[in-house]
Amino acid sequence: MHFWALTQRNMRELYRDPISMLMGIGMPVGMFYLFAAMGNSIPIEAFAPRTLVTGVIVFSFAFLTMSSGILLAKDRQSALLHRLYSTPMTVMDFVLSYFLPFVPMALVQIVTTFLAAISLGVPLTVGMVETLLVLLPMAVALIAVGIILGTLLHEGQVSAVGSVVIIAASLLSGAWMDLAQVGGVLYAIASYLPFAHSVDAARAMMRGEPLLFKSLLMVYGYTLIFVSAAIFFFARSIRR
């Protein structure tokens, strides 16, 4: 089995799992409509569709962490990967074969959530396309976290830690609340993690505001760190 064959196989495994599709796409969109409906009754800026949309997208990426981690952990436990280690595939071949199937899903999450926002009156703008500059790197970062977890942990452990990542993305992204108004420890922690920075940068792009270079650098920096760590841990697992 070579690189592209493993990539296609992983893609089939992902898209034949309706639970992953429902959790990764259906649940975030459902929550978007729920909070937008609450915003109609309670006029809070955080619940306005134009404010919600980028936060919901970043929140949805957290499900990629669990899905990618579980897929890799399953393959490790089934000894599939150990058999493939004897093939000419390189470390990058393996890592990419577990990365690439989730990139289209991230794009579907982005498009689906933006369509939901448009259905509630958010205008279609060039800014929505520009948000890809920060949203796709954030998706890659969280896929990389899943690969790290899948390399180091068993399936059940990945599910547990993946749930923590989902909760962290929900609380620390500012998807459902204004973190600056909340303040305190939550705001302080969020300022050192990429979730809120990716949401803030994407919101600024949507509104046509000046780029938040600090937030972009934070997202790109975390993406580089997580991808490098995924490659390192996967390479180490092959050498064992």
MIDOSE-1310 file (N, C-alpha, C; in nm, 2 decimals, decimal comma, always signed):
residues 240
mhfw	+0,09/-0,12/+0,00/+0,00/+0,00/+0,00/+0,09/+0,12/+0,00; +0,07/+0,22/-0,10/+0,15/+0,34/-0,10/+0,07/+0,45/-0,05; +0,14/+0,57/-0,05/+0,08/+0,69/+0,01/-0,06/+0,72/-0,03; -0,09/+0,73/-0,16/-0,22/+0,77/-0,21/-0,32/+0,66/-0,18
altq	-0,28/+0,53/-0,18/-0,38/+0,43/-0,15/-0,42/+0,44/+0,00; -0,32/+0,46/+0,09/-0,36/+0,48/+0,23/-0,44/+0,60/+0,25; -0,41/+0,71/+0,18/-0,50/+0,83/+0,19/-0,64/+0,80/+0,15; -0,66/+0,74/+0,04/-0,79/+0,70/-0,01/-0,86/+0,61/+0,09
rnmr	-0,79/+0,52/+0,15/-0,85/+0,43/+0,24/-0,89/+0,50/+0,37; -0,81/+0,59/+0,42/-0,85/+0,67/+0,53/-0,97/+0,76/+0,50; -0,97/+0,81/+0,38/-1,09/+0,90/+0,34/-1,22/+0,82/+0,35; -1,21/+0,69/+0,30/-1,33/+0,61/+0,30/-1,37/+0,58/+0,44
elyr	-1,27/+0,55/+0,53/-1,30/+0,52/+0,67/-1,37/+0,64/+0,74; -1,32/+0,76/+0,70/-1,38/+0,88/+0,76/-1,52/+0,90/+0,72; -1,55/+0,90/+0,59/-1,68/+0,94/+0,53/-1,78/+0,83/+0,54; -1,74/+0,71/+0,58/-1,84/+0,61/+0,60/-1,89/+0,60/+0,74
dpis	-1,84/+0,69/+0,82/-1,88/+0,70/+0,96/-1,98/+0,82/+0,98; -2,10/+0,79/+0,98/-2,20/+0,89/+0,99/-2,20/+0,97/+1,12; -2,15/+0,91/+1,23/-2,14/+0,98/+1,36/-2,04/+1,09/+1,35; -1,92/+1,06/+1,29/-1,82/+1,17/+1,27/-1,88/+1,29/+1,19
mlmg	-1,95/+1,25/+1,08/-2,00/+1,36/+1,00/-2,11/+1,44/+1,07; -2,19/+1,37/+1,15/-2,30/+1,44/+1,22/-2,24/+1,53/+1,33; -2,15/+1,47/+1,40/-2,09/+1,55/+1,51/-2,00/+1,67/+1,46; -1,93/+1,64/+1,35/-1,84/+1,75/+1,30/-1,91/+1,86/+1,22
igmp	-2,02/+1,83/+1,16/-2,09/+1,92/+1,08/-2,23/+1,96/+1,13; -2,31/+1,86/+1,16/-2,45/+1,88/+1,20/-2,46/+1,95/+1,33; -2,38/+1,90/+1,43/-2,39/+1,96/+1,57/-2,35/+2,11/+1,57; -2,24/+2,15/+1,51/-2,20/+2,29/+1,52/-2,31/+2,38/+1,45
vgmf	-2,36/+2,33/+1,33/-2,46/+2,41/+1,26/-2,58/+2,42/+1,34; -2,62/+2,31/+1,41/-2,74/+2,31/+1,49/-2,72/+2,41/+1,61; -2,60/+2,41/+1,67/-2,58/+2,51/+1,78/-2,58/+2,65/+1,73; -2,53/+2,67/+1,60/-2,53/+2,81/+1,54/-2,67/+2,86/+1,54
ylfa	-2,76/+2,78/+1,48/-2,90/+2,82/+1,47/-2,97/+2,84/+1,61; -2,93/+2,75/+1,71/-2,98/+2,77/+1,84/-2,95/+2,90/+1,90; -2,82/+2,93/+1,90/-2,77/+3,05/+1,96/-2,82/+3,18/+1,89; -2,83/+3,17/+1,75/-2,88/+3,28/+1,67/-3,03/+3,30/+1,71
amgn	-3,10/+3,20/+1,74/-3,24/+3,21/+1,78/-3,25/+3,28/+1,91; -3,16/+3,24/+2,00/-3,15/+3,30/+2,13/-3,12/+3,45/+2,12; -3,04/+3,48/+2,02/-3,00/+3,62/+2,00/-3,12/+3,71/+1,95; -3,22/+3,64/+1,89/-3,34/+3,72/+1,85/-3,42/+3,76/+1,97
sipi	-3,42/+3,67/+2,08/-3,49/+3,70/+2,20/-3,41/+3,79/+2,30; -3,28/+3,76/+2,30/-3,19/+3,84/+2,39/-3,09/+3,91/+2,30; -3,11/+4,04/+2,28/-3,02/+4,11/+2,18/-2,87/+4,13/+2,24; -2,80/+4,02/+2,23/-2,66/+4,02/+2,27/-2,57/+4,01/+2,15
eafa	-2,47/+4,09/+2,14/-2,39/+4,10/+2,02/-2,32/+3,96/+1,99; -2,28/+3,89/+2,10/-2,22/+3,76/+2,08/-2,30/+3,66/+2,01; -2,44/+3,68/+2,02/-2,53/+3,58/+1,96/-2,58/+3,63/+1,82; -2,53/+3,74/+1,77/-2,56/+3,79/+1,64/-2,50/+3,69/+1,54
prtl	-2,57/+3,65/+1,43/-2,51/+3,55/+1,34/-2,38/+3,59/+1,28; -2,36/+3,72/+1,25/-2,23/+3,76/+1,19/-2,11/+3,74/+1,29; -2,15/+3,75/+1,42/-2,05/+3,74/+1,53/-2,03/+3,59/+1,56; -2,13/+3,51/+1,56/-2,13/+3,37/+1,59/-2,05/+3,29/+1,49
vtgv	-2,06/+3,32/+1,36/-2,03/+3,22/+1,25/-1,88/+3,18/+1,26; -1,79/+3,27/+1,28/-1,65/+3,22/+1,28/-1,62/+3,14/+1,41; -1,68/+3,18/+1,52/-1,66/+3,10/+1,64/-1,71/+2,96/+1,63; -1,82/+2,95/+1,56/-1,88/+2,81/+1,54/-1,79/+2,73/+1,45
ivfs	-1,73/+2,79/+1,35/-1,64/+2,72/+1,26/-1,52/+2,67/+1,34; -1,46/+2,75/+1,42/-1,34/+2,71/+1,49/-1,38/+2,60/+1,59; -1,50/+2,62/+1,66/-1,55/+2,51/+1,75/-1,56/+2,38/+1,67; -1,61/+2,38/+1,55/-1,64/+2,26/+1,47/-1,51/+2,19/+1,44
fafl	-1,40/+2,26/+1,43/-1,27/+2,20/+1,40/-1,22/+2,11/+1,51; -1,27/+2,14/+1,63/-1,22/+2,05/+1,74/-1,27/+1,91/+1,72; -1,38/+1,89/+1,65/-1,42/+1,75/+1,62/-1,33/+1,68/+1,53; -1,25/+1,75/+1,45/-1,15/+1,69/+1,36/-1,04/+1,63/+1,45
tmss	-1,01/+1,69/+1,56/-0,91/+1,64/+1,65/-0,95/+1,49/+1,70; -1,07/+1,48/+1,74/-1,11/+1,35/+1,79/-1,12/+1,25/+1,67; -1,17/+1,29/+1,56/-1,19/+1,20/+1,45/-1,05/+1,15/+1,39; -0,96/+1,24/+1,37/-0,83/+1,20/+1,32/-0,75/+1,12/+1,42
gill	-0,77/+1,15/+1,55/-0,70/+1,08/+1,66/-0,75/+0,94/+1,67; -0,88/+0,92/+1,67/-0,94/+0,79/+1,68/-0,91/+0,70/+1,56; -0,91/+0,76/+1,44/-0,87/+0,68/+1,32/-0,73/+0,63/+1,33; -0,64/+0,71/+1,37/-0,50/+0,67/+1,38/-0,48/+0,57/+1,49
akdr	-0,54/+0,59/+1,60/-0,53/+0,50/+1,72/-0,58/+0,36/+1,68; -0,70/+0,36/+1,61/-0,75/+0,23/+1,57/-0,65/+0,16/+1,48; -0,59/+0,23/+1,39/-0,50/+0,16/+1,30/-0,37/+0,11/+1,37; -0,33/+0,19/+1,47/-0,22/+0,14/+1,55/-0,26/+0,01/+1,63
qsal	-0,37/+0,01/+1,69/-0,42/-0,10/+1,77/-0,44/-0,23/+1,68; -0,48/-0,21/+1,56/-0,51/-0,32/+1,47/-0,38/-0,37/+1,40; -0,27/-0,31/+1,42/-0,14/-0,35/+1,37/-0,13/-0,32/+1,22; -0,23/-0,24/+1,16/-0,22/-0,21/+1,02/-0,09/-0,12/+1,00
lhrl	-0,07/-0,03/+1,08/+0,05/+0,06/+1,06/+0,18/-0,01/+1,07; +0,19/-0,11/+1,17/+0,31/-0,18/+1,18/+0,34/-0,26/+1,06; +0,24/-0,31/+0,99/+0,27/-0,38/+0,87/+0,32/-0,29/+0,76; +0,26/-0,17/+0,76/+0,30/-0,07/+0,66/+0,44/-0,01/+0,68
ystp	+0,49/-0,02/+0,80/+0,62/+0,04/+0,83/+0,73/-0,03/+0,75; +0,70/-0,15/+0,70/+0,80/-0,22/+0,62/+0,80/-0,18/+0,47; +0,71/-0,09/+0,43/+0,70/-0,05/+0,30/+0,79/+0,07/+0,28; +0,81/+0,12/+0,15/+0,90/+0,23/+0,13/+0,84/+0,37/+0,17
mtvm	+0,72/+0,37/+0,23/+0,66/+0,50/+0,26/+0,74/+0,57/+0,37; +0,75/+0,70/+0,35/+0,83/+0,78/+0,45/+0,74/+0,83/+0,56; +0,80/+0,90/+0,66/+0,72/+0,95/+0,77/+0,62/+1,05/+0,72; +0,66/+1,14/+0,62/+0,57/+1,24/+0,57/+0,46/+1,18/+0,49
dfvl	+0,49/+1,06/+0,43/+0,38/+0,99/+0,36/+0,27/+0,95/+0,45; +0,31/+0,89/+0,57/+0,22/+0,85/+0,67/+0,14/+0,97/+0,73; +0,21/+1,07/+0,76/+0,15/+1,18/+0,83/+0,05/+1,25/+0,73; +0,09/+1,27/+0,61/+0,00/+1,33/+0,51/-0,12/+1,24/+0,48
syfl	-0,10/+1,11/+0,48/-0,22/+1,02/+0,45/-0,32/+1,03/+0,56; -0,29/+1,08/+0,68/-0,38/+1,10/+0,79/-0,43/+1,24/+0,80; -0,35/+1,33/+0,74/-0,39/+1,47/+0,73/-0,50/+1,50/+0,63; -0,46/+1,46/+0,50/-0,54/+1,50/+0,39/-0,69/+1,47/+0,39
pfvp	-0,73/+1,35/+0,44/-0,87/+1,32/+0,44/-0,96/+1,42/+0,52; -0,89/+1,49/+0,61/-0,97/+1,58/+0,70/-0,98/+1,72/+0,65; -0,89/+1,75/+0,55/-0,89/+1,89/+0,50/-1,02/+1,92/+0,42; -1,07/+1,83/+0,33/-1,20/+1,85/+0,27/-1,31/+1,86/+0,37
malv	-1,31/+1,78/+0,48/-1,41/+1,79/+0,58/-1,41/+1,93/+0,65; -1,29/+1,99/+0,67/-1,28/+2,12/+0,73/-1,34/+2,22/+0,63; -1,31/+2,21/+0,50/-1,37/+2,30/+0,40/-1,53/+2,29/+0,40; -1,58/+2,17/+0,42/-1,72/+2,15/+0,42/-1,78/+2,22/+0,55
qivt	-1,71/+2,20/+0,66/-1,75/+2,27/+0,78/-1,76/+2,42/+0,76; -1,66/+2,48/+0,70/-1,65/+2,62/+0,67/-1,77/+2,66/+0,58; -1,78/+2,60/+0,47/-1,89/+2,63/+0,37/-2,03/+2,62/+0,43; -2,05/+2,50/+0,50/-2,18/+2,48/+0,56/-2,22/+2,58/+0,66
tfla	-2,12/+2,62/+0,75/-2,16/+2,72/+0,85/-2,18/+2,86/+0,79; -2,10/+2,89/+0,69/-2,12/+3,02/+0,62/-2,26/+3,02/+0,55; -2,30/+2,91/+0,49/-2,43/+2,90/+0,43/-2,54/+2,92/+0,53; -2,52/+2,86/+0,65/-2,62/+2,88/+0,75/-2,63/+3,03/+0,79
aisl	-2,51/+3,09/+0,80/-2,51/+3,24/+0,84/-2,58/+3,32/+0,73; -2,55/+3,29/+0,60/-2,62/+3,36/+0,49/-2,77/+3,34/+0,50; -2,81/+3,22/+0,53/-2,96/+3,19/+0,54/-3,02/+3,28/+0,65; -2,94/+3,33/+0,74/-3,00/+3,42/+0,85/-2,97/+3,56/+0,82
gvpl	-2,93/+3,60/+0,70/-2,92/+3,74/+0,66/-2,78/+3,79/+0,66; -2,68/+3,71/+0,70/-2,54/+3,76/+0,69/-2,50/+3,78/+0,54; -2,45/+3,89/+0,50/-2,42/+3,91/+0,36/-2,30/+3,83/+0,31; -2,30/+3,79/+0,19/-2,19/+3,72/+0,13/-2,09/+3,82/+0,09
tvgm	-1,97/+3,81/+0,14/-1,86/+3,91/+0,12/-1,73/+3,85/+0,08; -1,64/+3,93/+0,03/-1,50/+3,88/+0,00/-1,44/+3,84/+0,13; -1,48/+3,91/+0,24/-1,42/+3,88/+0,37/-1,43/+3,73/+0,41; -1,54/+3,67/+0,37/-1,56/+3,53/+0,40/-1,46/+3,44/+0,34
vetl	-1,42/+3,47/+0,22/-1,31/+3,40/+0,15/-1,18/+3,43/+0,22; -1,16/+3,55/+0,26/-1,03/+3,59/+0,32/-1,01/+3,52/+0,46; -1,12/+3,48/+0,52/-1,11/+3,41/+0,65/-1,04/+3,28/+0,63; -1,03/+3,22/+0,51/-0,96/+3,10/+0,49/-0,81/+3,11/+0,53
lvll	-0,76/+3,23/+0,53/-0,62/+3,25/+0,56/-0,59/+3,22/+0,71; -0,69/+3,22/+0,79/-0,68/+3,19/+0,93/-0,75/+3,06/+0,97; -0,87/+3,04/+0,91/-0,95/+2,92/+0,94/-0,88/+2,79/+0,90; -0,83/+2,78/+0,78/-0,76/+2,66/+0,74/-0,64/+2,62/+0,82
pmav	-0,55/+2,72/+0,85/-0,44/+2,69/+0,94/-0,49/+2,64/+1,08; -0,60/+2,70/+1,13/-0,65/+2,65/+1,26/-0,70/+2,51/+1,24; -0,76/+2,47/+1,13/-0,81/+2,34/+1,11/-0,69/+2,24/+1,11; -0,58/+2,28/+1,03/-0,46/+2,20/+1,02/-0,40/+2,18/+1,16
alia	-0,40/+2,28/+1,24/-0,35/+2,27/+1,38/-0,42/+2,17/+1,46; -0,55/+2,17/+1,45/-0,63/+2,08/+1,53/-0,63/+1,93/+1,48; -0,61/+1,92/+1,35/-0,59/+1,79/+1,29/-0,46/+1,73/+1,34; -0,36/+1,82/+1,34/-0,23/+1,78/+1,39/-0,24/+1,73/+1,54
vgii	-0,31/+1,80/+1,62/-0,33/+1,76/+1,76/-0,39/+1,62/+1,76; -0,49/+1,59/+1,67/-0,55/+1,46/+1,67/-0,44/+1,35/+1,63; -0,36/+1,38/+1,54/-0,25/+1,29/+1,50/-0,15/+1,26/+1,62; -0,12/+1,37/+1,69/-0,04/+1,35/+1,81/-0,11/+1,26/+1,91
lgtl	-0,24/+1,28/+1,94/-0,31/+1,20/+2,03/-0,32/+1,05/+1,98; -0,35/+1,04/+1,85/-0,36/+0,90/+1,79/-0,23/+0,83/+1,79; -0,11/+0,90/+1,79/+0,02/+0,84/+1,79/+0,06/+0,79/+1,93; +0,01/+0,87/+2,03/+0,06/+0,85/+2,17/-0,04/+0,77/+2,25
lheg	-0,17/+0,77/+2,22/-0,27/+0,71/+2,31/-0,35/+0,60/+2,24; -0,43/+0,53/+2,32/-0,52/+0,43/+2,27/-0,65/+0,50/+2,24; -0,74/+0,42/+2,17/-0,86/+0,48/+2,12/-0,95/+0,54/+2,23; -0,97/+0,47/+2,34/-1,05/+0,52/+2,45/-0,99/+0,65/+2,51
qvsa	-0,85/+0,65/+2,52/-0,79/+0,77/+2,57/-0,80/+0,89/+2,48; -0,80/+0,86/+2,35/-0,81/+0,97/+2,25/-0,95/+1,03/+2,26; -1,05/+0,94/+2,28/-1,19/+1,00/+2,30/-1,20/+1,09/+2,42; -1,14/+1,05/+2,53/-1,14/+1,13/+2,65/-1,07/+1,26/+2,63
vgsv	-0,95/+1,26/+2,58/-0,87/+1,38/+2,56/-0,94/+1,47/+2,45; -0,99/+1,40/+2,35/-1,06/+1,48/+2,24/-1,18/+1,55/+2,29; -1,25/+1,49/+2,39/-1,36/+1,56/+2,45/-1,32/+1,69/+2,52; -1,20/+1,68/+2,59/-1,14/+1,80/+2,66/-1,11/+1,91/+2,56
viia	-1,05/+1,87/+2,44/-1,02/+1,97/+2,33/-1,15/+2,03/+2,29; -1,26/+1,96/+2,27/-1,38/+2,02/+2,22/-1,44/+2,12/+2,33; -1,43/+2,08/+2,45/-1,47/+2,17/+2,56/-1,39/+2,30/+2,56; -1,25/+2,28/+2,55/-1,16/+2,39/+2,55/-1,19/+2,48/+2,43
asll	-1,22/+2,43/+2,31/-1,25/+2,51/+2,20/-1,38/+2,59/+2,22; -1,48/+2,52/+2,29/-1,60/+2,59/+2,31/-1,59/+2,71/+2,41; -1,51/+2,69/+2,51/-1,50/+2,79/+2,62/-1,39/+2,90/+2,58; -1,29/+2,86/+2,52/-1,17/+2,95/+2,50/-1,17/+3,01/+2,36
sgaw	-1,26/+2,98/+2,28/-1,26/+3,05/+2,14/-1,34/+3,18/+2,14; -1,43/+3,19/+2,24/-1,52/+3,31/+2,24/-1,63/+3,29/+2,14; -1,66/+3,17/+2,11/-1,77/+3,14/+2,01/-1,90/+3,18/+2,07; -1,93/+3,16/+2,20/-2,06/+3,19/+2,25/-2,06/+3,31/+2,35
mdla	-1,95/+3,37/+2,37/-1,94/+3,48/+2,47/-1,83/+3,58/+2,43; -1,83/+3,69/+2,49/-1,73/+3,79/+2,47/-1,63/+3,77/+2,58; -1,51/+3,71/+2,55/-1,41/+3,68/+2,65/-1,36/+3,80/+2,72; -1,35/+3,91/+2,65/-1,30/+4,03/+2,71/-1,39/+4,08/+2,82
qvgg	-1,52/+4,06/+2,80/-1,61/+4,10/+2,91/-1,61/+4,00/+3,02; -1,59/+3,87/+2,99/-1,58/+3,77/+3,10/-1,46/+3,80/+3,18; -1,35/+3,82/+3,12/-1,22/+3,86/+3,19/-1,17/+3,74/+3,27; -1,09/+3,78/+3,37/-1,04/+3,68/+3,47/-0,95/+3,58/+3,41
vlya	-0,95/+3,46/+3,47/-0,87/+3,35/+3,44/-0,90/+3,30/+3,30; -1,03/+3,29/+3,26/-1,07/+3,24/+3,13/-1,01/+3,32/+3,02; -1,02/+3,45/+3,03/-0,96/+3,54/+2,93/-0,81/+3,53/+2,93; -0,75/+3,52/+3,04/-0,60/+3,51/+3,04/-0,55/+3,38/+2,98
iasy	-0,62/+3,27/+3,00/-0,58/+3,15/+2,94/-0,61/+3,15/+2,79; -0,72/+3,21/+2,75/-0,76/+3,22/+2,61/-0,65/+3,30/+2,53; -0,60/+3,40/+2,59/-0,50/+3,49/+2,52/-0,37/+3,42/+2,49; -0,34/+3,31/+2,55/-0,22/+3,23/+2,52/-0,25/+3,11/+2,43
lpfa	-0,37/+3,09/+2,39/-0,40/+2,98/+2,31/-0,46/+3,03/+2,17; -0,46/+2,94/+2,07/-0,49/+2,99/+1,94/-0,64/+3,01/+1,91; -0,73/+2,95/+1,99/-0,87/+2,94/+1,96/-0,93/+3,08/+1,94; -0,92/+3,17/+2,04/-0,98/+3,30/+2,04/-0,91/+3,39/+1,93
hsvd	-0,78/+3,37/+1,92/-0,71/+3,45/+1,82/-0,76/+3,42/+1,68; -0,78/+3,29/+1,65/-0,83/+3,26/+1,52/-0,97/+3,32/+1,49; -1,06/+3,31/+1,60/-1,19/+3,37/+1,59/-1,19/+3,52/+1,57; -1,10/+3,59/+1,65/-1,09/+3,73/+1,64/-1,04/+3,77/+1,50
aara	-0,94/+3,71/+1,45/-0,88/+3,74/+1,32/-0,98/+3,72/+1,21; -1,06/+3,61/+1,21/-1,16/+3,58/+1,11/-1,27/+3,68/+1,12; -1,31/+3,72/+1,24/-1,42/+3,82/+1,25/-1,37/+3,95/+1,19; -1,25/+3,99/+1,21/-1,20/+4,12/+1,16/-1,19/+4,11/+1,00
mmrg	-1,16/+4,00/+0,95/-1,16/+3,98/+0,80/-1,30/+3,99/+0,75; -1,39/+3,93/+0,81/-1,53/+3,94/+0,76/-1,58/+4,08/+0,76; -1,54/+4,16/+0,86/-1,59/+4,29/+0,88/-1,51/+4,39/+0,79; -1,41/+4,35/+0,73/-1,33/+4,44/+0,65/-1,24/+4,53/+0,73
epll	-1,21/+4,49/+0,86/-1,13/+4,56/+0,95/-0,98/+4,53/+0,92; -0,89/+4,61/+0,98/-0,75/+4,58/+0,96/-0,71/+4,44/+1,02; -0,61/+4,38/+0,95/-0,57/+4,25/+0,99/-0,51/+4,25/+1,13; -0,55/+4,15/+1,21/-0,49/+4,13/+1,34/-0,37/+4,05/+1,33
fksl	-0,25/+4,11/+1,31/-0,13/+4,04/+1,28/-0,09/+3,95/+1,40; -0,11/+4,01/+1,52/-0,07/+3,93/+1,64/-0,15/+3,80/+1,65; -0,28/+3,81/+1,62/-0,36/+3,69/+1,62/-0,32/+3,59/+1,51; -0,29/+3,64/+1,39/-0,25/+3,56/+1,28/-0,12/+3,49/+1,31
lmvy	-0,02/+3,56/+1,37/+0,10/+3,50/+1,41/+0,08/+3,39/+1,51; -0,01/+3,42/+1,61/-0,04/+3,32/+1,71/-0,09/+3,19/+1,65; -0,18/+3,20/+1,56/-0,24/+3,08/+1,49/-0,14/+3,01/+1,41; -0,06/+3,08/+1,33/+0,04/+3,02/+1,24/+0,15/+2,96/+1,33
gytl	+0,18/+3,02/+1,44/+0,29/+2,96/+1,53/+0,24/+2,83/+1,59; +0,12/+2,83/+1,64/+0,07/+2,71/+1,70/+0,05/+2,60/+1,59; +0,01/+2,64/+1,47/+0,00/+2,54/+1,36/+0,14/+2,47/+1,33; +0,24/+2,56/+1,32/+0,38/+2,51/+1,30/+0,42/+2,41/+1,41
ifvs	+0,40/+2,45/+1,53/+0,44/+2,37/+1,65/+0,36/+2,24/+1,65; +0,23/+2,24/+1,63/+0,16/+2,11/+1,63/+0,19/+2,02/+1,52; +0,21/+2,08/+1,40/+0,24/+1,99/+1,28/+0,38/+1,93/+1,30; +0,48/+2,01/+1,35/+0,61/+1,96/+1,38/+0,61/+1,85/+1,48
aaif	+0,53/+1,87/+1,59/+0,52/+1,77/+1,69/+0,45/+1,64/+1,64; +0,35/+1,66/+1,55/+0,29/+1,54/+1,49/+0,39/+1,46/+1,41; +0,47/+1,53/+1,34/+0,58/+1,46/+1,26/+0,68/+1,39/+1,35; +0,72/+1,46/+1,45/+0,82/+1,41/+1,55/+0,77/+1,28/+1,62
ffar	+0,65/+1,29/+1,67/+0,60/+1,18/+1,75/+0,57/+1,06/+1,66; +0,53/+1,08/+1,54/+0,50/+0,97/+1,44/+0,63/+0,91/+1,40; +0,73/+0,99/+1,38/+0,87/+0,94/+1,34/+0,92/+0,85/+1,46; +0,90/+0,90/+1,58/+0,95/+0,83/+1,69/+0,88/+0,69/+1,71
sirr	+0,75/+0,69/+1,68/+0,67/+0,57/+1,69/+0,72/+0,46/+1,59; +0,76/+0,51/+1,47/+0,81/+0,42/+1,37/+0,94/+0,35/+1,41; +1,03/+0,43/+1,48/+1,16/+0,38/+1,52/+1,15/+0,28/+1,63; +1,04/+0,28/+1,70/+1,03/+0,18/+1,81/+1,02/+0,04/+1,77
